[in-house]
Amino acid sequence: MEGQEKPLFKPLGEGLGFHPYADGLPYATTSKVSQALPKSAARASVPPQFQQKQNVRPAGDWRAQLQKQATPDLSQKNTQAVVDHFVQLESREAEFGWAYLFRRCVAGVIDFFMAAVAANLLTRSLSDGIADPGVLFIHALIWIFTIWALLLAQDFVFKTSIGKWLLGLRLKGSRIRILGRSLAMIPSFGFVGVGLVWMLFHGKRRAWHDDVTGLQPTRSSS
């Protein structure tokens, strides 16, 4: 009607196609709102983090995928590789353990004793009837050099010595490295034998002359 005033308040159901309180609830259900609004508008009204994504895998799929990623590969090949690794570590510890140190010490005592006997025979023949301290000092140097030369000769020619051979040890390296190892023995023995005591603390039971050249006696069968 002309002249009729427009209502002050707009009806709640105008434009929706339903009354929001038709179900007797103080709110409108989501299903009614989504049916009344266009799909694009209904989807845009929902925050992105709560929108239902398309082509989402079922819960069981991603859980199985995560479980597969978290489960280590225990195939026979990988298991054998792990076992071989620990076997190598164990054999390495056994190879350079206290038993190895004992074998080296016994071999060293045998070699030193036999070389010292030969050096004594040589220097005694030179120092018979001589009491001069200077001459005796020179003879002592000759005695030490003779022992060193005999040990070097055995290692250089045969890559082992009598003591090492009896204990099943051998130097596995070039003769140039064996010569360098023998030269490195001089400071190793010279510092009051500290270079030899170093074997007690080294992981592979190496003396100074072993560590410098990277060459040490090992078992003949290894």
PyMOL CGO cylinders between C-alpha atoms (Angstrom):
from pymol import cmd
from pymol.cgo import CYLINDER

trace = [
    CYLINDER, 0.00, 0.00, 0.00, 1.08, 3.46, -0.86, 0.3, 1, 1, 1, 1, 1, 1,
    CYLINDER, 1.08, 3.46, -0.86, 2.18, 5.45, 2.04, 0.3, 1, 1, 1, 1, 1, 1,
    CYLINDER, 2.18, 5.45, 2.04, 2.72, 2.28, 4.09, 0.3, 1, 1, 1, 1, 1, 1,
    CYLINDER, 2.72, 2.28, 4.09, 5.90, 2.60, 6.08, 0.3, 1, 1, 1, 1, 1, 1,
    CYLINDER, 5.90, 2.60, 6.08, 8.62, -0.02, 5.73, 0.3, 1, 1, 1, 1, 1, 1,
    CYLINDER, 8.62, -0.02, 5.73, 9.13, -2.17, 8.79, 0.3, 1, 1, 1, 1, 1, 1,
    CYLINDER, 9.13, -2.17, 8.79, 11.88, -1.00, 11.06, 0.3, 1, 1, 1, 1, 1, 1,
    CYLINDER, 11.88, -1.00, 11.06, 13.42, -4.50, 11.35, 0.3, 1, 1, 1, 1, 1, 1,
    CYLINDER, 13.42, -4.50, 11.35, 13.98, -6.94, 8.48, 0.3, 1, 1, 1, 1, 1, 1,
    CYLINDER, 13.98, -6.94, 8.48, 12.49, -10.40, 9.04, 0.3, 1, 1, 1, 1, 1, 1,
    CYLINDER, 12.49, -10.40, 9.04, 15.09, -13.02, 9.87, 0.3, 1, 1, 1, 1, 1, 1,
    CYLINDER, 15.09, -13.02, 9.87, 13.90, -15.47, 7.24, 0.3, 1, 1, 1, 1, 1, 1,
    CYLINDER, 13.90, -15.47, 7.24, 13.79, -13.00, 4.38, 0.3, 1, 1, 1, 1, 1, 1,
    CYLINDER, 13.79, -13.00, 4.38, 15.95, -14.23, 1.49, 0.3, 1, 1, 1, 1, 1, 1,
    CYLINDER, 15.95, -14.23, 1.49, 16.85, -17.49, 3.23, 0.3, 1, 1, 1, 1, 1, 1,
    CYLINDER, 16.85, -17.49, 3.23, 13.83, -19.55, 2.22, 0.3, 1, 1, 1, 1, 1, 1,
    CYLINDER, 13.83, -19.55, 2.22, 13.33, -20.75, 5.78, 0.3, 1, 1, 1, 1, 1, 1,
    CYLINDER, 13.33, -20.75, 5.78, 12.95, -19.36, 9.23, 0.3, 1, 1, 1, 1, 1, 1,
    CYLINDER, 12.95, -19.36, 9.23, 16.14, -19.79, 11.28, 0.3, 1, 1, 1, 1, 1, 1,
    CYLINDER, 16.14, -19.79, 11.28, 14.20, -20.77, 14.39, 0.3, 1, 1, 1, 1, 1, 1,
    CYLINDER, 14.20, -20.77, 14.39, 11.79, -23.12, 12.63, 0.3, 1, 1, 1, 1, 1, 1,
    CYLINDER, 11.79, -23.12, 12.63, 13.23, -26.16, 14.42, 0.3, 1, 1, 1, 1, 1, 1,
    CYLINDER, 13.23, -26.16, 14.42, 12.60, -24.61, 17.80, 0.3, 1, 1, 1, 1, 1, 1,
    CYLINDER, 12.60, -24.61, 17.80, 16.33, -24.00, 18.29, 0.3, 1, 1, 1, 1, 1, 1,
    CYLINDER, 16.33, -24.00, 18.29, 17.87, -20.60, 19.02, 0.3, 1, 1, 1, 1, 1, 1,
    CYLINDER, 17.87, -20.60, 19.02, 20.11, -21.04, 15.98, 0.3, 1, 1, 1, 1, 1, 1,
    CYLINDER, 20.11, -21.04, 15.98, 19.96, -22.27, 12.42, 0.3, 1, 1, 1, 1, 1, 1,
    CYLINDER, 19.96, -22.27, 12.42, 21.48, -25.66, 11.62, 0.3, 1, 1, 1, 1, 1, 1,
    CYLINDER, 21.48, -25.66, 11.62, 24.46, -25.83, 9.29, 0.3, 1, 1, 1, 1, 1, 1,
    CYLINDER, 24.46, -25.83, 9.29, 22.64, -28.03, 6.81, 0.3, 1, 1, 1, 1, 1, 1,
    CYLINDER, 22.64, -28.03, 6.81, 19.89, -25.44, 6.30, 0.3, 1, 1, 1, 1, 1, 1,
    CYLINDER, 19.89, -25.44, 6.30, 22.40, -22.64, 5.88, 0.3, 1, 1, 1, 1, 1, 1,
    CYLINDER, 22.40, -22.64, 5.88, 24.45, -24.60, 3.35, 0.3, 1, 1, 1, 1, 1, 1,
    CYLINDER, 24.45, -24.60, 3.35, 21.31, -25.57, 1.40, 0.3, 1, 1, 1, 1, 1, 1,
    CYLINDER, 21.31, -25.57, 1.40, 20.04, -21.99, 1.33, 0.3, 1, 1, 1, 1, 1, 1,
    CYLINDER, 20.04, -21.99, 1.33, 23.31, -20.33, 0.33, 0.3, 1, 1, 1, 1, 1, 1,
    CYLINDER, 23.31, -20.33, 0.33, 25.11, -20.91, -2.98, 0.3, 1, 1, 1, 1, 1, 1,
    CYLINDER, 25.11, -20.91, -2.98, 27.87, -23.54, -2.79, 0.3, 1, 1, 1, 1, 1, 1,
    CYLINDER, 27.87, -23.54, -2.79, 30.60, -21.03, -3.47, 0.3, 1, 1, 1, 1, 1, 1,
    CYLINDER, 30.60, -21.03, -3.47, 29.32, -18.70, -0.78, 0.3, 1, 1, 1, 1, 1, 1,
    CYLINDER, 29.32, -18.70, -0.78, 28.88, -21.50, 1.73, 0.3, 1, 1, 1, 1, 1, 1,
    CYLINDER, 28.88, -21.50, 1.73, 32.42, -22.77, 1.10, 0.3, 1, 1, 1, 1, 1, 1,
    CYLINDER, 32.42, -22.77, 1.10, 33.90, -19.27, 1.27, 0.3, 1, 1, 1, 1, 1, 1,
    CYLINDER, 33.90, -19.27, 1.27, 32.25, -18.64, 4.62, 0.3, 1, 1, 1, 1, 1, 1,
    CYLINDER, 32.25, -18.64, 4.62, 34.13, -21.52, 6.20, 0.3, 1, 1, 1, 1, 1, 1,
    CYLINDER, 34.13, -21.52, 6.20, 37.75, -20.77, 7.20, 0.3, 1, 1, 1, 1, 1, 1,
    CYLINDER, 37.75, -20.77, 7.20, 40.30, -22.50, 4.96, 0.3, 1, 1, 1, 1, 1, 1,
    CYLINDER, 40.30, -22.50, 4.96, 41.69, -24.65, 7.76, 0.3, 1, 1, 1, 1, 1, 1,
    CYLINDER, 41.69, -24.65, 7.76, 38.21, -26.11, 8.34, 0.3, 1, 1, 1, 1, 1, 1,
    CYLINDER, 38.21, -26.11, 8.34, 37.24, -26.64, 4.71, 0.3, 1, 1, 1, 1, 1, 1,
    CYLINDER, 37.24, -26.64, 4.71, 37.02, -30.24, 3.61, 0.3, 1, 1, 1, 1, 1, 1,
    CYLINDER, 37.02, -30.24, 3.61, 39.70, -30.95, 1.03, 0.3, 1, 1, 1, 1, 1, 1,
    CYLINDER, 39.70, -30.95, 1.03, 39.02, -33.03, -2.03, 0.3, 1, 1, 1, 1, 1, 1,
    CYLINDER, 39.02, -33.03, -2.03, 40.78, -36.29, -2.88, 0.3, 1, 1, 1, 1, 1, 1,
    CYLINDER, 40.78, -36.29, -2.88, 41.97, -36.82, 0.68, 0.3, 1, 1, 1, 1, 1, 1,
    CYLINDER, 41.97, -36.82, 0.68, 43.23, -40.33, 1.36, 0.3, 1, 1, 1, 1, 1, 1,
    CYLINDER, 43.23, -40.33, 1.36, 41.47, -42.32, 4.03, 0.3, 1, 1, 1, 1, 1, 1,
    CYLINDER, 41.47, -42.32, 4.03, 42.98, -42.20, 7.48, 0.3, 1, 1, 1, 1, 1, 1,
    CYLINDER, 42.98, -42.20, 7.48, 44.24, -45.75, 7.18, 0.3, 1, 1, 1, 1, 1, 1,
    CYLINDER, 44.24, -45.75, 7.18, 46.39, -44.93, 4.14, 0.3, 1, 1, 1, 1, 1, 1,
    CYLINDER, 46.39, -44.93, 4.14, 48.48, -42.17, 5.66, 0.3, 1, 1, 1, 1, 1, 1,
    CYLINDER, 48.48, -42.17, 5.66, 48.83, -44.05, 8.93, 0.3, 1, 1, 1, 1, 1, 1,
    CYLINDER, 48.83, -44.05, 8.93, 50.14, -47.07, 7.07, 0.3, 1, 1, 1, 1, 1, 1,
    CYLINDER, 50.14, -47.07, 7.07, 52.51, -44.80, 5.14, 0.3, 1, 1, 1, 1, 1, 1,
    CYLINDER, 52.51, -44.80, 5.14, 53.86, -43.25, 8.31, 0.3, 1, 1, 1, 1, 1, 1,
    CYLINDER, 53.86, -43.25, 8.31, 54.28, -46.67, 9.89, 0.3, 1, 1, 1, 1, 1, 1,
    CYLINDER, 54.28, -46.67, 9.89, 56.16, -47.87, 6.83, 0.3, 1, 1, 1, 1, 1, 1,
    CYLINDER, 56.16, -47.87, 6.83, 58.51, -44.90, 6.98, 0.3, 1, 1, 1, 1, 1, 1,
    CYLINDER, 58.51, -44.90, 6.98, 59.12, -45.29, 10.70, 0.3, 1, 1, 1, 1, 1, 1,
    CYLINDER, 59.12, -45.29, 10.70, 59.75, -49.04, 10.49, 0.3, 1, 1, 1, 1, 1, 1,
    CYLINDER, 59.75, -49.04, 10.49, 63.43, -49.81, 9.70, 0.3, 1, 1, 1, 1, 1, 1,
    CYLINDER, 63.43, -49.81, 9.70, 64.26, -51.99, 6.74, 0.3, 1, 1, 1, 1, 1, 1,
    CYLINDER, 64.26, -51.99, 6.74, 65.03, -55.36, 8.29, 0.3, 1, 1, 1, 1, 1, 1,
    CYLINDER, 65.03, -55.36, 8.29, 65.59, -57.23, 5.08, 0.3, 1, 1, 1, 1, 1, 1,
    CYLINDER, 65.59, -57.23, 5.08, 68.04, -60.09, 5.05, 0.3, 1, 1, 1, 1, 1, 1,
    CYLINDER, 68.04, -60.09, 5.05, 70.63, -58.08, 3.12, 0.3, 1, 1, 1, 1, 1, 1,
    CYLINDER, 70.63, -58.08, 3.12, 70.65, -55.15, 5.57, 0.3, 1, 1, 1, 1, 1, 1,
    CYLINDER, 70.65, -55.15, 5.57, 70.60, -57.46, 8.59, 0.3, 1, 1, 1, 1, 1, 1,
    CYLINDER, 70.60, -57.46, 8.59, 73.63, -59.32, 7.26, 0.3, 1, 1, 1, 1, 1, 1,
    CYLINDER, 73.63, -59.32, 7.26, 75.43, -56.02, 6.67, 0.3, 1, 1, 1, 1, 1, 1,
    CYLINDER, 75.43, -56.02, 6.67, 74.85, -54.98, 10.29, 0.3, 1, 1, 1, 1, 1, 1,
    CYLINDER, 74.85, -54.98, 10.29, 76.06, -58.35, 11.55, 0.3, 1, 1, 1, 1, 1, 1,
    CYLINDER, 76.06, -58.35, 11.55, 79.18, -58.17, 9.38, 0.3, 1, 1, 1, 1, 1, 1,
    CYLINDER, 79.18, -58.17, 9.38, 79.91, -54.66, 10.69, 0.3, 1, 1, 1, 1, 1, 1,
    CYLINDER, 79.91, -54.66, 10.69, 79.84, -55.77, 14.32, 0.3, 1, 1, 1, 1, 1, 1,
    CYLINDER, 79.84, -55.77, 14.32, 81.87, -58.88, 13.51, 0.3, 1, 1, 1, 1, 1, 1,
    CYLINDER, 81.87, -58.88, 13.51, 84.56, -56.69, 11.97, 0.3, 1, 1, 1, 1, 1, 1,
    CYLINDER, 84.56, -56.69, 11.97, 84.58, -54.43, 15.03, 0.3, 1, 1, 1, 1, 1, 1,
    CYLINDER, 84.58, -54.43, 15.03, 84.90, -57.42, 17.33, 0.3, 1, 1, 1, 1, 1, 1,
    CYLINDER, 84.90, -57.42, 17.33, 87.67, -58.99, 15.28, 0.3, 1, 1, 1, 1, 1, 1,
    CYLINDER, 87.67, -58.99, 15.28, 89.52, -55.65, 15.17, 0.3, 1, 1, 1, 1, 1, 1,
    CYLINDER, 89.52, -55.65, 15.17, 89.34, -55.33, 18.95, 0.3, 1, 1, 1, 1, 1, 1,
    CYLINDER, 89.34, -55.33, 18.95, 90.54, -58.92, 19.32, 0.3, 1, 1, 1, 1, 1, 1,
    CYLINDER, 90.54, -58.92, 19.32, 93.36, -58.38, 16.80, 0.3, 1, 1, 1, 1, 1, 1,
    CYLINDER, 93.36, -58.38, 16.80, 94.80, -55.39, 18.65, 0.3, 1, 1, 1, 1, 1, 1,
    CYLINDER, 94.80, -55.39, 18.65, 93.85, -56.34, 22.19, 0.3, 1, 1, 1, 1, 1, 1,
    CYLINDER, 93.85, -56.34, 22.19, 95.97, -57.20, 25.18, 0.3, 1, 1, 1, 1, 1, 1,
    CYLINDER, 95.97, -57.20, 25.18, 96.87, -60.60, 23.70, 0.3, 1, 1, 1, 1, 1, 1,
    CYLINDER, 96.87, -60.60, 23.70, 98.36, -58.82, 20.69, 0.3, 1, 1, 1, 1, 1, 1,
    CYLINDER, 98.36, -58.82, 20.69, 100.34, -56.52, 22.98, 0.3, 1, 1, 1, 1, 1, 1,
    CYLINDER, 100.34, -56.52, 22.98, 101.68, -59.53, 24.87, 0.3, 1, 1, 1, 1, 1, 1,
    CYLINDER, 101.68, -59.53, 24.87, 102.80, -61.19, 21.62, 0.3, 1, 1, 1, 1, 1, 1,
    CYLINDER, 102.80, -61.19, 21.62, 104.58, -58.03, 20.54, 0.3, 1, 1, 1, 1, 1, 1,
    CYLINDER, 104.58, -58.03, 20.54, 106.35, -57.67, 23.86, 0.3, 1, 1, 1, 1, 1, 1,
    CYLINDER, 106.35, -57.67, 23.86, 107.54, -61.29, 23.84, 0.3, 1, 1, 1, 1, 1, 1,
    CYLINDER, 107.54, -61.29, 23.84, 108.68, -60.97, 20.22, 0.3, 1, 1, 1, 1, 1, 1,
    CYLINDER, 108.68, -60.97, 20.22, 110.55, -57.75, 21.09, 0.3, 1, 1, 1, 1, 1, 1,
    CYLINDER, 110.55, -57.75, 21.09, 112.32, -59.35, 24.04, 0.3, 1, 1, 1, 1, 1, 1,
    CYLINDER, 112.32, -59.35, 24.04, 113.44, -62.29, 21.90, 0.3, 1, 1, 1, 1, 1, 1,
    CYLINDER, 113.44, -62.29, 21.90, 114.71, -60.03, 19.13, 0.3, 1, 1, 1, 1, 1, 1,
    CYLINDER, 114.71, -60.03, 19.13, 116.51, -57.70, 21.53, 0.3, 1, 1, 1, 1, 1, 1,
    CYLINDER, 116.51, -57.70, 21.53, 118.14, -60.58, 23.43, 0.3, 1, 1, 1, 1, 1, 1,
    CYLINDER, 118.14, -60.58, 23.43, 119.48, -62.24, 20.29, 0.3, 1, 1, 1, 1, 1, 1,
    CYLINDER, 119.48, -62.24, 20.29, 120.71, -58.97, 18.80, 0.3, 1, 1, 1, 1, 1, 1,
    CYLINDER, 120.71, -58.97, 18.80, 122.31, -57.99, 22.11, 0.3, 1, 1, 1, 1, 1, 1,
    CYLINDER, 122.31, -57.99, 22.11, 124.22, -61.29, 22.24, 0.3, 1, 1, 1, 1, 1, 1,
    CYLINDER, 124.22, -61.29, 22.24, 125.63, -60.66, 18.77, 0.3, 1, 1, 1, 1, 1, 1,
    CYLINDER, 125.63, -60.66, 18.77, 126.48, -57.05, 19.66, 0.3, 1, 1, 1, 1, 1, 1,
    CYLINDER, 126.48, -57.05, 19.66, 128.24, -58.18, 22.85, 0.3, 1, 1, 1, 1, 1, 1,
    CYLINDER, 128.24, -58.18, 22.85, 130.43, -60.59, 20.91, 0.3, 1, 1, 1, 1, 1, 1,
    CYLINDER, 130.43, -60.59, 20.91, 131.42, -57.79, 18.53, 0.3, 1, 1, 1, 1, 1, 1,
    CYLINDER, 131.42, -57.79, 18.53, 132.10, -55.05, 21.09, 0.3, 1, 1, 1, 1, 1, 1,
    CYLINDER, 132.10, -55.05, 21.09, 133.86, -57.38, 23.56, 0.3, 1, 1, 1, 1, 1, 1,
    CYLINDER, 133.86, -57.38, 23.56, 136.43, -58.25, 20.97, 0.3, 1, 1, 1, 1, 1, 1,
    CYLINDER, 136.43, -58.25, 20.97, 137.00, -54.55, 20.35, 0.3, 1, 1, 1, 1, 1, 1,
    CYLINDER, 137.00, -54.55, 20.35, 137.20, -53.46, 23.99, 0.3, 1, 1, 1, 1, 1, 1,
    CYLINDER, 137.20, -53.46, 23.99, 139.45, -56.16, 25.44, 0.3, 1, 1, 1, 1, 1, 1,
    CYLINDER, 139.45, -56.16, 25.44, 142.07, -54.55, 27.67, 0.3, 1, 1, 1, 1, 1, 1,
    CYLINDER, 142.07, -54.55, 27.67, 140.73, -51.01, 27.10, 0.3, 1, 1, 1, 1, 1, 1,
    CYLINDER, 140.73, -51.01, 27.10, 139.68, -48.97, 30.14, 0.3, 1, 1, 1, 1, 1, 1,
    CYLINDER, 139.68, -48.97, 30.14, 139.45, -45.53, 28.57, 0.3, 1, 1, 1, 1, 1, 1,
    CYLINDER, 139.45, -45.53, 28.57, 135.93, -44.09, 29.26, 0.3, 1, 1, 1, 1, 1, 1,
    CYLINDER, 135.93, -44.09, 29.26, 135.87, -42.37, 25.89, 0.3, 1, 1, 1, 1, 1, 1,
    CYLINDER, 135.87, -42.37, 25.89, 136.58, -45.59, 24.06, 0.3, 1, 1, 1, 1, 1, 1,
    CYLINDER, 136.58, -45.59, 24.06, 134.05, -47.47, 26.14, 0.3, 1, 1, 1, 1, 1, 1,
    CYLINDER, 134.05, -47.47, 26.14, 131.44, -44.85, 25.29, 0.3, 1, 1, 1, 1, 1, 1,
    CYLINDER, 131.44, -44.85, 25.29, 132.16, -45.32, 21.59, 0.3, 1, 1, 1, 1, 1, 1,
    CYLINDER, 132.16, -45.32, 21.59, 131.87, -49.07, 22.03, 0.3, 1, 1, 1, 1, 1, 1,
    CYLINDER, 131.87, -49.07, 22.03, 128.51, -48.57, 23.74, 0.3, 1, 1, 1, 1, 1, 1,
    CYLINDER, 128.51, -48.57, 23.74, 127.33, -46.60, 20.73, 0.3, 1, 1, 1, 1, 1, 1,
    CYLINDER, 127.33, -46.60, 20.73, 128.60, -49.37, 18.46, 0.3, 1, 1, 1, 1, 1, 1,
    CYLINDER, 128.60, -49.37, 18.46, 126.70, -51.90, 20.60, 0.3, 1, 1, 1, 1, 1, 1,
    CYLINDER, 126.70, -51.90, 20.60, 123.45, -49.96, 20.25, 0.3, 1, 1, 1, 1, 1, 1,
    CYLINDER, 123.45, -49.96, 20.25, 123.97, -49.44, 16.51, 0.3, 1, 1, 1, 1, 1, 1,
    CYLINDER, 123.97, -49.44, 16.51, 124.66, -53.16, 16.03, 0.3, 1, 1, 1, 1, 1, 1,
    CYLINDER, 124.66, -53.16, 16.03, 121.38, -54.12, 17.72, 0.3, 1, 1, 1, 1, 1, 1,
    CYLINDER, 121.38, -54.12, 17.72, 119.46, -51.60, 15.60, 0.3, 1, 1, 1, 1, 1, 1,
    CYLINDER, 119.46, -51.60, 15.60, 121.17, -52.77, 12.39, 0.3, 1, 1, 1, 1, 1, 1,
    CYLINDER, 121.17, -52.77, 12.39, 120.43, -56.43, 13.09, 0.3, 1, 1, 1, 1, 1, 1,
    CYLINDER, 120.43, -56.43, 13.09, 116.74, -55.69, 13.74, 0.3, 1, 1, 1, 1, 1, 1,
    CYLINDER, 116.74, -55.69, 13.74, 116.57, -53.56, 10.60, 0.3, 1, 1, 1, 1, 1, 1,
    CYLINDER, 116.57, -53.56, 10.60, 118.25, -56.21, 8.47, 0.3, 1, 1, 1, 1, 1, 1,
    CYLINDER, 118.25, -56.21, 8.47, 115.78, -58.89, 9.51, 0.3, 1, 1, 1, 1, 1, 1,
    CYLINDER, 115.78, -58.89, 9.51, 112.72, -56.69, 8.93, 0.3, 1, 1, 1, 1, 1, 1,
    CYLINDER, 112.72, -56.69, 8.93, 114.04, -55.27, 5.64, 0.3, 1, 1, 1, 1, 1, 1,
    CYLINDER, 114.04, -55.27, 5.64, 114.99, -58.61, 4.07, 0.3, 1, 1, 1, 1, 1, 1,
    CYLINDER, 114.99, -58.61, 4.07, 112.34, -60.96, 5.45, 0.3, 1, 1, 1, 1, 1, 1,
    CYLINDER, 112.34, -60.96, 5.45, 109.66, -58.45, 6.61, 0.3, 1, 1, 1, 1, 1, 1,
    CYLINDER, 109.66, -58.45, 6.61, 109.82, -60.22, 9.96, 0.3, 1, 1, 1, 1, 1, 1,
    CYLINDER, 109.82, -60.22, 9.96, 112.35, -61.14, 12.62, 0.3, 1, 1, 1, 1, 1, 1,
    CYLINDER, 112.35, -61.14, 12.62, 113.09, -64.24, 14.64, 0.3, 1, 1, 1, 1, 1, 1,
    CYLINDER, 113.09, -64.24, 14.64, 110.92, -63.09, 17.51, 0.3, 1, 1, 1, 1, 1, 1,
    CYLINDER, 110.92, -63.09, 17.51, 108.07, -61.94, 15.25, 0.3, 1, 1, 1, 1, 1, 1,
    CYLINDER, 108.07, -61.94, 15.25, 108.26, -65.16, 13.27, 0.3, 1, 1, 1, 1, 1, 1,
    CYLINDER, 108.26, -65.16, 13.27, 108.02, -67.29, 16.41, 0.3, 1, 1, 1, 1, 1, 1,
    CYLINDER, 108.02, -67.29, 16.41, 104.97, -65.31, 17.56, 0.3, 1, 1, 1, 1, 1, 1,
    CYLINDER, 104.97, -65.31, 17.56, 103.30, -65.34, 14.12, 0.3, 1, 1, 1, 1, 1, 1,
    CYLINDER, 103.30, -65.34, 14.12, 103.79, -61.62, 13.39, 0.3, 1, 1, 1, 1, 1, 1,
    CYLINDER, 103.79, -61.62, 13.39, 104.86, -59.97, 10.16, 0.3, 1, 1, 1, 1, 1, 1,
    CYLINDER, 104.86, -59.97, 10.16, 105.29, -56.50, 8.66, 0.3, 1, 1, 1, 1, 1, 1,
    CYLINDER, 105.29, -56.50, 8.66, 102.99, -56.03, 5.68, 0.3, 1, 1, 1, 1, 1, 1,
    CYLINDER, 102.99, -56.03, 5.68, 104.31, -53.03, 3.80, 0.3, 1, 1, 1, 1, 1, 1,
    CYLINDER, 104.31, -53.03, 3.80, 106.93, -51.86, 1.35, 0.3, 1, 1, 1, 1, 1, 1,
    CYLINDER, 106.93, -51.86, 1.35, 110.58, -52.00, 2.26, 0.3, 1, 1, 1, 1, 1, 1,
    CYLINDER, 110.58, -52.00, 2.26, 110.78, -48.20, 2.08, 0.3, 1, 1, 1, 1, 1, 1,
    CYLINDER, 110.78, -48.20, 2.08, 108.19, -47.98, 4.85, 0.3, 1, 1, 1, 1, 1, 1,
    CYLINDER, 108.19, -47.98, 4.85, 110.04, -50.67, 6.82, 0.3, 1, 1, 1, 1, 1, 1,
    CYLINDER, 110.04, -50.67, 6.82, 113.23, -48.60, 6.54, 0.3, 1, 1, 1, 1, 1, 1,
    CYLINDER, 113.23, -48.60, 6.54, 111.36, -45.49, 7.70, 0.3, 1, 1, 1, 1, 1, 1,
    CYLINDER, 111.36, -45.49, 7.70, 109.91, -47.44, 10.62, 0.3, 1, 1, 1, 1, 1, 1,
    CYLINDER, 109.91, -47.44, 10.62, 113.38, -48.58, 11.69, 0.3, 1, 1, 1, 1, 1, 1,
    CYLINDER, 113.38, -48.58, 11.69, 114.67, -44.99, 11.55, 0.3, 1, 1, 1, 1, 1, 1,
    CYLINDER, 114.67, -44.99, 11.55, 111.70, -43.84, 13.63, 0.3, 1, 1, 1, 1, 1, 1,
    CYLINDER, 111.70, -43.84, 13.63, 112.71, -46.37, 16.28, 0.3, 1, 1, 1, 1, 1, 1,
    CYLINDER, 112.71, -46.37, 16.28, 115.62, -44.11, 17.28, 0.3, 1, 1, 1, 1, 1, 1,
    CYLINDER, 115.62, -44.11, 17.28, 113.48, -41.33, 18.86, 0.3, 1, 1, 1, 1, 1, 1,
    CYLINDER, 113.48, -41.33, 18.86, 110.94, -43.92, 19.99, 0.3, 1, 1, 1, 1, 1, 1,
    CYLINDER, 110.94, -43.92, 19.99, 113.61, -45.67, 22.09, 0.3, 1, 1, 1, 1, 1, 1,
    CYLINDER, 113.61, -45.67, 22.09, 115.60, -42.53, 22.77, 0.3, 1, 1, 1, 1, 1, 1,
    CYLINDER, 115.60, -42.53, 22.77, 113.04, -40.69, 24.93, 0.3, 1, 1, 1, 1, 1, 1,
    CYLINDER, 113.04, -40.69, 24.93, 113.50, -43.10, 27.83, 0.3, 1, 1, 1, 1, 1, 1,
    CYLINDER, 113.50, -43.10, 27.83, 111.30, -45.61, 26.04, 0.3, 1, 1, 1, 1, 1, 1,
    CYLINDER, 111.30, -45.61, 26.04, 108.23, -43.36, 26.07, 0.3, 1, 1, 1, 1, 1, 1,
    CYLINDER, 108.23, -43.36, 26.07, 107.57, -44.30, 22.46, 0.3, 1, 1, 1, 1, 1, 1,
    CYLINDER, 107.57, -44.30, 22.46, 107.21, -47.93, 23.51, 0.3, 1, 1, 1, 1, 1, 1,
    CYLINDER, 107.21, -47.93, 23.51, 105.03, -47.20, 26.53, 0.3, 1, 1, 1, 1, 1, 1,
    CYLINDER, 105.03, -47.20, 26.53, 102.71, -45.39, 24.09, 0.3, 1, 1, 1, 1, 1, 1,
    CYLINDER, 102.71, -45.39, 24.09, 101.44, -48.83, 23.02, 0.3, 1, 1, 1, 1, 1, 1,
    CYLINDER, 101.44, -48.83, 23.02, 99.57, -49.15, 26.31, 0.3, 1, 1, 1, 1, 1, 1,
    CYLINDER, 99.57, -49.15, 26.31, 97.35, -46.18, 25.46, 0.3, 1, 1, 1, 1, 1, 1,
    CYLINDER, 97.35, -46.18, 25.46, 97.00, -46.44, 21.68, 0.3, 1, 1, 1, 1, 1, 1,
    CYLINDER, 97.00, -46.44, 21.68, 93.81, -48.03, 20.38, 0.3, 1, 1, 1, 1, 1, 1,
    CYLINDER, 93.81, -48.03, 20.38, 95.73, -50.28, 17.98, 0.3, 1, 1, 1, 1, 1, 1,
    CYLINDER, 95.73, -50.28, 17.98, 98.67, -50.85, 20.35, 0.3, 1, 1, 1, 1, 1, 1,
    CYLINDER, 98.67, -50.85, 20.35, 101.05, -48.83, 18.21, 0.3, 1, 1, 1, 1, 1, 1,
    CYLINDER, 101.05, -48.83, 18.21, 104.38, -47.44, 19.35, 0.3, 1, 1, 1, 1, 1, 1,
    CYLINDER, 104.38, -47.44, 19.35, 105.62, -44.10, 18.08, 0.3, 1, 1, 1, 1, 1, 1,
    CYLINDER, 105.62, -44.10, 18.08, 107.51, -45.65, 15.17, 0.3, 1, 1, 1, 1, 1, 1,
    CYLINDER, 107.51, -45.65, 15.17, 104.40, -47.64, 14.23, 0.3, 1, 1, 1, 1, 1, 1,
    CYLINDER, 104.40, -47.64, 14.23, 102.14, -44.60, 14.37, 0.3, 1, 1, 1, 1, 1, 1,
    CYLINDER, 102.14, -44.60, 14.37, 104.48, -42.38, 12.34, 0.3, 1, 1, 1, 1, 1, 1,
    CYLINDER, 104.48, -42.38, 12.34, 104.81, -44.83, 9.45, 0.3, 1, 1, 1, 1, 1, 1,
    CYLINDER, 104.81, -44.83, 9.45, 101.38, -46.45, 9.74, 0.3, 1, 1, 1, 1, 1, 1,
    CYLINDER, 101.38, -46.45, 9.74, 103.08, -49.84, 9.78, 0.3, 1, 1, 1, 1, 1, 1,
    CYLINDER, 103.08, -49.84, 9.78, 103.02, -52.34, 12.61, 0.3, 1, 1, 1, 1, 1, 1,
    CYLINDER, 103.02, -52.34, 12.61, 103.47, -56.09, 12.98, 0.3, 1, 1, 1, 1, 1, 1,
    CYLINDER, 103.47, -56.09, 12.98, 100.29, -58.03, 12.36, 0.3, 1, 1, 1, 1, 1, 1,
    CYLINDER, 100.29, -58.03, 12.36, 99.41, -61.69, 12.32, 0.3, 1, 1, 1, 1, 1, 1,
    CYLINDER, 99.41, -61.69, 12.32, 100.71, -63.58, 9.33, 0.3, 1, 1, 1, 1, 1, 1,
    CYLINDER, 100.71, -63.58, 9.33, 97.26, -65.11, 8.67, 0.3, 1, 1, 1, 1, 1, 1,
    CYLINDER, 97.26, -65.11, 8.67, 95.35, -61.76, 8.86, 0.3, 1, 1, 1, 1, 1, 1,
]
cmd.load_cgo(trace, "trace")
